Amino acid sequence: MSICKVDDQIAIEVKGIKKNYGHLQALRGVDLKVVKGEIVALIGDNGAGKSTLAKIICGAIQKSEGELYFWGEKTDVQSINHAHKIGVFTVYQDLSLAPDLPVSDNLFLGREIMRNGFLGKLGVLDRKTMRNESKKALAAL
């Protein structure tokens, strides 16, 4: 279901995506286009393949068949880190959130921004940058 459409530039396109786990067919040829600025909701019963599709797009699992395009370029997302490099990030369901952490820390879980210099080498987070980037991301929604 499309709620907000900014222009017609296709950001993400999936064609004929299939995912098999042995004889179990989790996805049976999914086609989807997401236009720049569009907000898309995937809804369906448990076991319908929503999470599987999201994990394929973000590089957490590999597709069995089909094609992925990001900004018009055919791409095989090899890993979550590869997805991050091409600008694909995932915010997981609330069960995967850390309720005791602020929103910015949750958005940057697993890809925290470190302070420059010696403090960064000691593992000190750049919380100001993380807060500012989070504010921008949330404002864009």
Secondary structure, DSSP 8 states (H G I E B T S, - for coil): -B-----S-EEEEEEEEEEEETTEEEEEEEEEEEETT--B-----TTSSHHHHHHHHTTSS--SEEEEEETTEE----SHHHHHHTT------GGGS-TTS-HHHHHTTTS--B-SHHHHHTT-B-HHHHHHHHHHHHHH-
